[in-house]
């Protein structure tokens, strides 16, 4: 507690000194590049002071909904109050409540035609499922889109469907839906289940059995980890429904459709199936922290800068996962960027567009805080959101990477807007000269990082994004992710780059052109 007080005093003193530097700017020549001057208020000293508090043992790893996470949001709130940056919703304060529930990992079995299959052996699921059915409807790939449907003349209302991963192909090796050698999102392993489930639910199905032979080991890893750690699955309350899905291994799937590998013909399968998978739900109270600096000319257009405030808490051995890099580094970077913009605003240099500072909860539980913001309660209209710059792990060096240490991985900058990608490159060349590494931007990258942080919930709504990331390391999601291992000079450089990029997006005359929108 004494250490916390000491760092708080140091923080207040250092922040006051940075404001003095910024306050002298109005006396400079009119041709001064203010972006440089305000970026200089972002310092490794202040980043370090913030992070040694935010990633300290007192915050207990910031597990979603736990006391340490509550301390984290109070710290962020206090910083925005100190900086006099208003809450996004002044009438409600800085917190956006995100209603979650923890679904206990279920237990039990299913019976198909008098054969009993135990959970965790022949199939996996993370939610409860009960009921008796006399039919399973095989729907091939389970796709319905643009004139193609695996559901033609099928009634699935109140029934269970069976679908498999993949999508239809032509005899020449091209994909039917794209008409090219490139698959569509139906073959995206991060979206395969969700897209099929959405179609099935809309048609009245009660549940889905799904075969994804290549992805099954990954689901099994999640399941075993949760079982061994007595865990469950967190979900948004708004996402809760009676719809269930079971991921089958190939052997079980073949008992229903023996030639399922090659068979794409939809049909009804007479089968008596009984599901007895039970589990309990527990309400979780957690919150996003959202602040805003209003734009001077285009206040109803928004640049959202985000980072996640949570981490994974305390492990089974009582060791604290401090999460200094993941995502303490992004959190303190966002605070420093907010302070730089506030200094600018206080000295008559407010950005033309509004800047939203969004600290989201539940990222480690499935991007839940950002999903709640985009899908259920967008405080500011998504239609008026110009871009999202997402910061998740920018304080370390990827040990697998070969090259200069002054680098950053950029992901997603070219996915939706050519202008954003070009702007990002130009800003870096003009101000920072950091090596921009696009290794993980490859659509075929097996890590799938584009789908694994909070920017994705903006991207799926056709909002241009950049994801700033240093890569993983040996301390990723382990107690060794501590503030003493952060490269604070790199953290400063990367944070300044993000500030410069946000400054340019916020102050350019026209909104970024979205020239690669997806459905």
VOZA-851336 format. One record per residue (C-alpha): residue in one letter; x, y, z. Coordinates in steps of 0.05 Angstrom, whole numbers. Layout:
# VOZA-851336
+---------+--------+--------+--------+
! residuo !      X !      Y !      Z !
+---------+--------+--------+--------+
!       A !      X !      Y !      Z !
...
+---------+--------+--------+--------+
//
This chain:
# VOZA-851336
+---------+--------+--------+--------+
! residuo !      X !      Y !      Z !
+---------+--------+--------+--------+
!       X !      0 !      0 !      0 !
!       X !     58 !     47 !     15 !
!       X !     89 !     31 !    -52 !
!       X !     23 !     47 !    -87 !
!       X !     19 !    115 !    -52 !
!       X !     91 !    130 !    -71 !
!       X !     79 !    116 !   -144 !
!       X !     14 !    156 !   -144 !
!       X !     52 !    217 !   -117 !
!       X !    107 !    208 !   -169 !
!       X !     55 !    202 !   -223 !
!       X !     20 !    266 !   -204 !
!       X !     86 !    304 !   -203 !
!       X !    110 !    278 !   -270 !
!       X !     43 !    291 !   -304 !
!       X !     43 !    362 !   -279 !
!       X !    112 !    372 !   -310 !
!       X !     88 !    345 !   -378 !
!       X !     29 !    393 !   -378 !
!       X !     78 !    451 !   -368 !
!       X !    116 !    430 !   -430 !
!       X !     51 !    428 !   -470 !
!       X !     27 !    495 !   -443 !
!       X !     85 !    531 !   -474 !
!       X !     64 !    509 !   -544 !
!       X !     18 !    569 !   -557 !
!       X !     79 !    614 !   -553 !
!       X !    114 !    576 !   -609 !
!       X !    117 !    595 !   -683 !
!       X !     52 !    583 !   -721 !
!       X !     87 !    533 !   -766 !
!       X !    104 !    486 !   -709 !
!       X !     80 !    414 !   -721 !
!       X !     37 !    406 !   -659 !
!       X !     32 !    332 !   -669 !
!       X !    106 !    326 !   -651 !
!       X !    102 !    371 !   -591 !
!       X !     43 !    335 !   -559 !
!       X !     72 !    267 !   -576 !
!       X !    133 !    288 !   -536 !
!       X !     90 !    291 !   -473 !
!       X !     85 !    215 !   -479 !
!       X !    146 !    190 !   -440 !
!       X !    173 !    124 !   -418 !
!       X !    179 !    152 !   -347 !
!       X !    104 !    164 !   -342 !
!       X !     87 !     99 !   -377 !
!       X !    130 !     62 !   -327 !
!       X !     99 !     97 !   -267 !
!       X !     29 !     79 !   -290 !
!       X !     47 !      7 !   -306 !
!       X !     82 !     -8 !   -240 !
!       X !     16 !      9 !   -206 !
!       X !    -31 !    -22 !   -257 !
!       X !      6 !    -88 !   -262 !
!       X !     23 !    -93 !   -188 !
!       X !      4 !   -152 !   -143 !
!       X !    -49 !   -108 !   -111 !
!       X !    -90 !   -113 !   -174 !
!       X !    -90 !   -190 !   -170 !
!       X !    -85 !   -201 !   -245 !
!       X !   -148 !   -161 !   -261 !
!       X !   -193 !   -222 !   -272 !
!       X !   -259 !   -202 !   -303 !
!       X !   -310 !   -187 !   -248 !
!       X !   -261 !   -199 !   -191 !
!       X !   -237 !   -148 !   -139 !
!       X !   -172 !   -135 !   -176 !
!       X !   -210 !   -115 !   -239 !
!       X !   -253 !    -68 !   -197 !
!       X !   -189 !    -35 !   -172 !
!       X !   -166 !    -28 !   -244 !
!       X !   -229 !      8 !   -267 !
!       X !   -226 !     54 !   -207 !
!       X !   -154 !     72 !   -225 !
!       X !   -174 !     88 !   -296 !
!       X !   -233 !    129 !   -273 !
!       X !   -189 !    169 !   -225 !
!       X !   -139 !    183 !   -280 !
!       X !   -192 !    211 !   -327 !
!       X !   -221 !    252 !   -271 !
!       X !   -151 !    279 !   -255 !
!       X !   -141 !    297 !   -328 !
!       X !   -211 !    328 !   -331 !
!       X !   -229 !    286 !   -392 !
!       X !   -304 !    276 !   -390 !
!       X !   -340 !    210 !   -386 !
!       X !   -372 !    186 !   -450 !
!       X !   -439 !    189 !   -416 !
!       X !   -434 !    244 !   -363 !
!       X !   -501 !    224 !   -334 !
!       X !   -477 !    153 !   -322 !
!       X !   -404 !    165 !   -307 !
!       X !   -344 !    131 !   -337 !
!       X !   -369 !     60 !   -330 !
!       X !   -409 !     22 !   -382 !
!       X !   -438 !    -38 !   -347 !
!       X !   -427 !   -102 !   -386 !
!       X !   -475 !   -157 !   -362 !
!       X !   -442 !   -225 !   -364 !
!       X !   -456 !   -293 !   -337 !
!       X !   -409 !   -351 !   -323 !
!       X !   -435 !   -417 !   -350 !
!       X !   -407 !   -474 !   -311 !
!       X !   -373 !   -527 !   -354 !
!       X !   -429 !   -578 !   -363 !
!       X !   -426 !   -651 !   -346 !
!       X !   -464 !   -710 !   -372 !
!       X !   -475 !   -749 !   -435 !
!       X !   -517 !   -758 !   -498 !
!       X !   -552 !   -821 !   -522 !
!       X !   -561 !   -835 !   -596 !
!       X !   -600 !   -897 !   -615 !
!       X !   -587 !   -928 !   -546 !
!       X !   -511 !   -915 !   -550 !
!       X !   -484 !   -870 !   -495 !
!       X !   -429 !   -819 !   -510 !
!       X !   -395 !   -782 !   -453 !
!       X !   -378 !   -709 !   -455 !
!       X !   -303 !   -698 !   -467 !
!       X !   -294 !   -764 !   -502 !
!       X !   -333 !   -767 !   -568 !
!       X !   -359 !   -695 !   -567 !
!       X !   -348 !   -628 !   -534 !
!       X !   -393 !   -571 !   -512 !
!       X !   -387 !   -512 !   -465 !
!       X !   -460 !   -500 !   -449 !
!       X !   -517 !   -541 !   -421 !
!       X !   -563 !   -579 !   -468 !
!       X !   -624 !   -621 !   -452 !
!       X !   -681 !   -652 !   -492 !
!       X !   -704 !   -712 !   -531 !
!       X !   -709 !   -714 !   -607 !
!       X !   -731 !   -765 !   -659 !
!       X !   -694 !   -735 !   -718 !
!       X !   -629 !   -702 !   -738 !
!       X !   -627 !   -661 !   -802 !
!       X !   -562 !   -665 !   -840 !
!       X !   -550 !   -599 !   -876 !
!       X !   -482 !   -612 !   -908 !
!       X !   -440 !   -549 !   -899 !
!       X !   -498 !   -512 !   -865 !
!       X !   -490 !   -452 !   -910 !
!       X !   -542 !   -404 !   -937 !
!       X !   -518 !   -344 !   -977 !
!       X !   -528 !   -308 !  -1044 !
!       X !   -571 !   -359 !  -1079 !
!       X !   -538 !   -419 !  -1048 !
!       X !   -572 !   -457 !   -992 !
!       X !   -561 !   -524 !   -958 !
!       X !   -630 !   -516 !   -928 !
!       X !   -673 !   -519 !   -991 !
!       X !   -740 !   -553 !   -976 !
!       X !   -718 !   -572 !   -906 !
!       X !   -759 !   -559 !   -843 !
!       X !   -712 !   -552 !   -784 !
!       X !   -759 !   -515 !   -736 !
!       X !   -752 !   -546 !   -667 !
!       X !   -701 !   -597 !   -692 !
!       X !   -626 !   -612 !   -687 !
!       X !   -581 !   -602 !   -747 !
!       X !   -515 !   -635 !   -765 !
!       X !   -466 !   -593 !   -806 !
!       X !   -393 !   -600 !   -826 !
!       X !   -336 !   -551 !   -836 !
!       X !   -319 !   -526 !   -906 !
!       X !   -357 !   -501 !   -966 !
!       X !   -378 !   -526 !  -1035 !
!       X !   -328 !   -529 !  -1092 !
!       X !   -332 !   -533 !  -1167 !
!       X !   -302 !   -590 !  -1207 !
!       X !   -244 !   -545 !  -1228 !
!       X !   -222 !   -534 !  -1156 !
!       X !   -252 !   -465 !  -1146 !
!       X !   -301 !   -448 !  -1091 !
!       X !   -374 !   -441 !  -1112 !
!       X !   -389 !   -381 !  -1068 !
!       X !   -328 !   -339 !  -1087 !
!       X !   -320 !   -366 !  -1158 !
!       X !   -245 !   -367 !  -1146 !
!       X !   -190 !   -405 !  -1111 !
!       X !   -203 !   -363 !  -1048 !
!       X !   -251 !   -390 !   -996 !
!       X !   -303 !   -346 !   -962 !
!       X !   -315 !   -331 !   -889 !
!       X !   -352 !   -397 !   -883 !
!       X !   -283 !   -430 !   -884 !
!       X !   -256 !   -383 !   -831 !
!       X !   -242 !   -426 !   -770 !
!       X !   -254 !   -367 !   -724 !
!       X !   -325 !   -356 !   -751 !
!       X !   -346 !   -425 !   -777 !
!       X !   -390 !   -445 !   -719 !
!       X !   -418 !   -376 !   -705 !
!       X !   -442 !   -364 !   -777 !
!       X !   -474 !   -432 !   -783 !
!       X !   -507 !   -426 !   -714 !
!       X !   -536 !   -358 !   -733 !
!       X !   -570 !   -387 !   -795 !
!       X !   -596 !   -448 !   -758 !
!       X !   -624 !   -407 !   -700 !
!       X !   -659 !   -360 !   -748 !
!       X !   -693 !   -421 !   -779 !
!       X !   -717 !   -445 !   -712 !
!       X !   -667 !   -501 !   -698 !
!       X !   -658 !   -521 !   -625 !
!       X !   -585 !   -541 !   -632 !
!       X !   -528 !   -560 !   -678 !
!       X !   -480 !   -618 !   -682 !
!       X !   -416 !   -596 !   -717 !
!       X !   -358 !   -634 !   -748 !
!       X !   -293 !   -596 !   -754 !
!       X !   -239 !   -649 !   -754 !
!       X !   -179 !   -602 !   -758 !
!       X !   -205 !   -555 !   -704 !
!       X !   -228 !   -609 !   -655 !
!       X !   -161 !   -614 !   -619 !
!       X !   -163 !   -539 !   -605 !
!       X !   -232 !   -544 !   -575 !
!       X !   -209 !   -605 !   -535 !
!       X !   -151 !   -564 !   -507 !
!       X !   -199 !   -510 !   -483 !
!       X !   -246 !   -561 !   -453 !
!       X !   -191 !   -599 !   -416 !
!       X !   -162 !   -534 !   -389 !
!       X !   -229 !   -511 !   -363 !
!       X !   -244 !   -579 !   -333 !
!       X !   -176 !   -584 !   -298 !
!       X !   -182 !   -513 !   -271 !
!       X !   -255 !   -519 !   -250 !
!       X !   -273 !   -464 !   -299 !
!       X !   -331 !   -444 !   -342 !
!       X !   -348 !   -401 !   -402 !
!       X !   -366 !   -327 !   -395 !
!       X !   -418 !   -300 !   -443 !
!       X !   -457 !   -237 !   -451 !
!       X !   -526 !   -243 !   -419 !
!       X !   -555 !   -216 !   -484 !
!       X !   -524 !   -274 !   -522 !
!       X !   -556 !   -326 !   -477 !
!       X !   -606 !   -372 !   -510 !
!       X !   -631 !   -444 !   -508 !
!       X !   -594 !   -459 !   -573 !
!       X !   -535 !   -506 !   -562 !
!       X !   -480 !   -534 !   -604 !
!       X !   -438 !   -597 !   -597 !
!       X !   -372 !   -608 !   -632 !
!       X !   -366 !   -681 !   -653 !
!       X !   -305 !   -722 !   -666 !
!       X !   -304 !   -756 !   -734 !
!       X !   -321 !   -826 !   -708 !
!       X !   -386 !   -801 !   -676 !
!       X !   -404 !   -760 !   -737 !
!       X !   -395 !   -821 !   -782 !
!       X !   -445 !   -861 !   -740 !
!       X !   -497 !   -811 !   -765 !
!       X !   -472 !   -802 !   -837 !
!       X !   -422 !   -856 !   -855 !
!       X !   -395 !   -819 !   -917 !
!       X !   -397 !   -750 !   -885 !
!       X !   -330 !   -731 !   -916 !
!       X !   -358 !   -733 !   -987 !
!       X !   -432 !   -728 !   -976 !
!       X !   -461 !   -658 !   -983 !
!       X !   -533 !   -678 !   -996 !
!       X !   -580 !   -650 !   -943 !
!       X !   -628 !   -701 !   -914 !
!       X !   -667 !   -722 !   -852 !
!       X !   -636 !   -776 !   -809 !
!       X !   -685 !   -816 !   -765 !
!       X !   -649 !   -822 !   -698 !
!       X !   -669 !   -821 !   -626 !
!       X !   -624 !   -772 !   -590 !
!       X !   -628 !   -754 !   -517 !
!       X !   -585 !   -698 !   -487 !
!       X !   -570 !   -695 !   -413 !
!       X !   -517 !   -641 !   -404 !
!       X !   -527 !   -598 !   -343 !
!       X !   -492 !   -537 !   -315 !
!       X !   -506 !   -475 !   -273 !
!       X !   -501 !   -401 !   -290 !
!       X !   -472 !   -345 !   -247 !
!       X !   -481 !   -270 !   -259 !
!       X !   -417 !   -230 !   -268 !
!       X !   -414 !   -155 !   -257 !
!       X !   -361 !   -119 !   -297 !
!       X !   -353 !    -55 !   -337 !
!       X !   -319 !    -18 !   -394 !
!       X !   -287 !     50 !   -380 !
!       X !   -303 !    102 !   -433 !
!       X !   -281 !    175 !   -438 !
!       X !   -283 !    226 !   -494 !
!       X !   -252 !    290 !   -519 !
!       X !   -303 !    324 !   -565 !
!       X !   -281 !    346 !   -634 !
!       X !   -278 !    420 !   -651 !
!       X !   -306 !    415 !   -721 !
!       X !   -335 !    346 !   -730 !
!       X !   -357 !    326 !   -660 !
!       X !   -406 !    274 !   -686 !
!       X !   -351 !    234 !   -720 !
!       X !   -310 !    188 !   -675 !
!       X !   -241 !    157 !   -673 !
!       X !   -241 !    101 !   -621 !
!       X !   -175 !     81 !   -589 !
!       X !   -182 !     18 !   -549 !
!       X !   -145 !    -30 !   -502 !
!       X !   -169 !    -84 !   -455 !
!       X !   -166 !    -72 !   -381 !
!       X !   -172 !   -144 !   -357 !
!       X !   -124 !   -202 !   -351 !
!       X !   -129 !   -274 !   -326 !
!       X !   -122 !   -265 !   -251 !
!       X !    -91 !   -315 !   -203 !
!       X !    -73 !   -386 !   -224 !
!       X !    -88 !   -450 !   -187 !
!       X !    -23 !   -446 !   -148 !
!       X !    -39 !   -377 !   -122 !
!       X !     10 !   -342 !   -169 !
!       X !    -12 !   -274 !   -195 !
!       X !    -13 !   -263 !   -270 !
!       X !      2 !   -189 !   -270 !
!       X !     -9 !   -179 !   -345 !
!       X !     41 !   -122 !   -352 !
!       X !     46 !   -132 !   -427 !
!       X !    -22 !   -163 !   -436 !
!       X !    -53 !   -113 !   -434 !
!       X !    -23 !    -67 !   -382 !
!       X !     21 !    -38 !   -436 !
!       X !    -39 !    -21 !   -480 !
!       X !    -77 !      8 !   -421 !
!       X !    -22 !     56 !   -399 !
!       X !     -8 !     74 !   -471 !
!       X !    -81 !     94 !   -478 !
!       X !    -77 !    137 !   -415 !
!       X !    -16 !    173 !   -442 !
!       X !    -49 !    184 !   -510 !
!       X !   -111 !    212 !   -475 !
!       X !    -67 !    260 !   -435 !
!       X !    -32 !    284 !   -498 !
!       X !    -98 !    299 !   -533 !
!       X !   -124 !    334 !   -470 !
!       X !    -62 !    378 !   -468 !
!       X !    -75 !    396 !   -540 !
!       X !   -148 !    412 !   -527 !
!       X !   -131 !    455 !   -466 !
!       X !    -84 !    495 !   -510 !
!       X !   -133 !    508 !   -566 !
!       X !   -112 !    450 !   -610 !
!       X !   -172 !    403 !   -602 !
!       X !   -177 !    349 !   -655 !
!       X !   -229 !    362 !   -709 !
!       X !   -263 !    295 !   -694 !
!       X !   -280 !    267 !   -626 !
!       X !   -232 !    218 !   -594 !
!       X !   -262 !    161 !   -554 !
!       X !   -218 !    127 !   -503 !
!       X !   -247 !     57 !   -494 !
!       X !   -220 !      9 !   -441 !
!       X !   -257 !    -57 !   -449 !
!       X !   -268 !   -114 !   -401 !
!       X !   -274 !   -188 !   -415 !
!       X !   -225 !   -190 !   -474 !
!       X !   -193 !   -252 !   -444 !
!       X !   -262 !   -284 !   -440 !
!       X !   -278 !   -277 !   -514 !
!       X !   -276 !   -202 !   -532 !
!       X !   -339 !   -192 !   -491 !
!       X !   -332 !   -119 !   -470 !
!       X !   -319 !    -95 !   -541 !
!       X !   -374 !   -140 !   -568 !
!       X !   -423 !   -109 !   -518 !
!       X !   -401 !    -39 !   -541 !
!       X !   -409 !    -54 !   -615 !
!       X !   -467 !   -103 !   -617 !
!       X !   -512 !    -82 !   -559 !
!       X !   -496 !    -13 !   -532 !
!       X !   -453 !     30 !   -579 !
!       X !   -447 !     94 !   -539 !
!       X !   -430 !    130 !   -603 !
!       X !   -461 !    108 !   -669 !
!       X !   -420 !     58 !   -707 !
!       X !   -441 !     91 !   -772 !
!       X !   -403 !    153 !   -749 !
!       X !   -343 !    116 !   -723 !
!       X !   -286 !    132 !   -770 !
!       X !   -234 !     82 !   -745 !
!       X !   -212 !     39 !   -687 !
!       X !   -140 !     36 !   -665 !
!       X !   -132 !    -23 !   -618 !
!       X !    -72 !    -32 !   -572 !
!       X !    -59 !   -101 !   -543 !
!       X !     12 !   -119 !   -520 !
!       X !     62 !    -67 !   -543 !
!       X !    115 !    -69 !   -488 !
!       X !    158 !   -130 !   -504 !
!       X !    198 !   -162 !   -561 !
!       X !    176 !   -226 !   -596 !
!       X !    234 !   -275 !   -585 !
!       X !    217 !   -311 !   -650 !
!       X !    225 !   -248 !   -692 !
!       X !    290 !   -234 !   -729 !
!       X !    307 !   -161 !   -742 !
!       X !    312 !    -94 !   -707 !
!       X !    283 !    -87 !   -638 !
!       X !    248 !    -22 !   -656 !
!       X !    189 !    -54 !   -691 !
!       X !    114 !    -66 !   -684 !
!       X !     68 !   -117 !   -715 !
!       X !     10 !    -84 !   -752 !
!       X !    -51 !   -125 !   -766 !
!       X !   -113 !   -106 !   -805 !
!       X !    -93 !    -37 !   -831 !
!       X !   -108 !    -57 !   -904 !
!       X !   -168 !   -102 !   -892 !
!       X !   -222 !    -49 !   -901 !
!       X !   -190 !     16 !   -922 !
!       X !   -132 !     27 !   -969 !
!       X !   -129 !     99 !   -945 !
!       X !   -118 !     78 !   -873 !
!       X !    -61 !     32 !   -891 !
!       X !    -27 !     85 !   -934 !
!       X !    -38 !    138 !   -880 !
!       X !     -8 !     92 !   -827 !
!       X !     54 !     80 !   -870 !
!       X !     63 !    155 !   -885 !
!       X !     55 !    176 !   -812 !
!       X !    106 !    125 !   -789 !
!       X !    156 !    147 !   -842 !
!       X !    146 !    220 !   -824 !
!       X !    150 !    216 !   -749 !
!       X !    176 !    150 !   -720 !
!       X !    210 !    104 !   -770 !
!       X !    191 !     42 !   -732 !
!       X !    196 !    -22 !   -772 !
!       X !    124 !    -41 !   -789 !
!       X !    121 !   -116 !   -791 !
!       X !     60 !   -147 !   -827 !
!       X !     77 !   -220 !   -813 !
!       X !     12 !   -233 !   -775 !
!       X !    -30 !   -194 !   -824 !
!       X !    -28 !   -253 !   -872 !
!       X !    -98 !   -282 !   -879 !
!       X !    -68 !   -352 !   -877 !
!       X !    -29 !   -340 !   -812 !
!       X !    -47 !   -398 !   -766 !
!       X !    -47 !   -354 !   -704 !
!       X !   -109 !   -317 !   -730 !
!       X !    -91 !   -255 !   -689 !
!       X !   -137 !   -212 !   -732 !
!       X !   -196 !   -247 !   -699 !
!       X !   -167 !   -249 !   -629 !
!       X !   -169 !   -179 !   -601 !
!       X !   -221 !   -124 !   -592 !
!       X !   -212 !    -90 !   -659 !
!       X !   -247 !   -148 !   -692 !
!       X !   -315 !   -127 !   -664 !
!       X !   -306 !    -61 !   -700 !
!       X !   -278 !    -92 !   -764 !
!       X !   -338 !   -139 !   -771 !
!       X !   -380 !    -76 !   -773 !
!       X !   -338 !    -49 !   -831 !
!       X !   -301 !      2 !   -788 !
!       X !   -228 !      8 !   -810 !
!       X !   -180 !    -16 !   -756 !
!       X !   -107 !    -23 !   -739 !
!       X !    -85 !    -73 !   -687 !
!       X !    -17 !    -56 !   -655 !
!       X !     18 !   -117 !   -626 !
!       X !     88 !   -138 !   -606 !
!       X !     75 !   -213 !   -611 !
!       X !     75 !   -266 !   -557 !
!       X !    132 !   -287 !   -513 !
!       X !    150 !   -339 !   -460 !
!       X !    112 !   -300 !   -406 !
!       X !     47 !   -295 !   -446 !
!       X !    -10 !   -312 !   -398 !
!       X !     39 !   -331 !   -344 !
!       X !     61 !   -301 !   -277 !
!       X !    125 !   -277 !   -310 !
!       X !     90 !   -221 !   -348 !
!       X !    114 !   -168 !   -300 !
!       X !    129 !    -93 !   -308 !
!       X !    204 !   -101 !   -299 !
!       X !    208 !   -139 !   -365 !
!       X !    176 !    -83 !   -406 !
!       X !    220 !    -46 !   -457 !
!       X !    197 !     24 !   -438 !
!       X !    235 !     59 !   -494 !
!       X !    198 !     15 !   -545 !
!       X !    133 !     26 !   -508 !
!       X !    143 !    101 !   -514 !
!       X !    159 !     97 !   -589 !
!       X !    100 !     53 !   -604 !
!       X !     52 !     96 !   -563 !
!       X !     76 !    159 !   -599 !
!       X !     64 !    125 !   -666 !
!       X !     -7 !    109 !   -647 !
!       X !    -18 !    180 !   -623 !
!       X !      9 !    209 !   -688 !
!       X !    -36 !    163 !   -728 !
!       X !    -98 !    180 !   -687 !
!       X !    -81 !    254 !   -693 !
!       X !    -78 !    249 !   -769 !
!       X !   -143 !    210 !   -774 !
!       X !   -179 !    258 !   -728 !
!       X !   -155 !    321 !   -764 !
!       X !   -158 !    302 !   -838 !
!       X !   -212 !    336 !   -879 !
!       X !   -248 !    274 !   -902 !
!       X !   -268 !    209 !   -868 !
!       X !   -228 !    148 !   -886 !
!       X !   -255 !    114 !   -947 !
!       X !   -279 !     43 !   -935 !
!       X !   -264 !     12 !  -1002 !
!       X !   -262 !    -61 !   -980 !
!       X !   -327 !    -68 !   -942 !
!       X !   -351 !   -139 !   -928 !
!       X !   -421 !   -165 !   -917 !
+---------+--------+--------+--------+
//
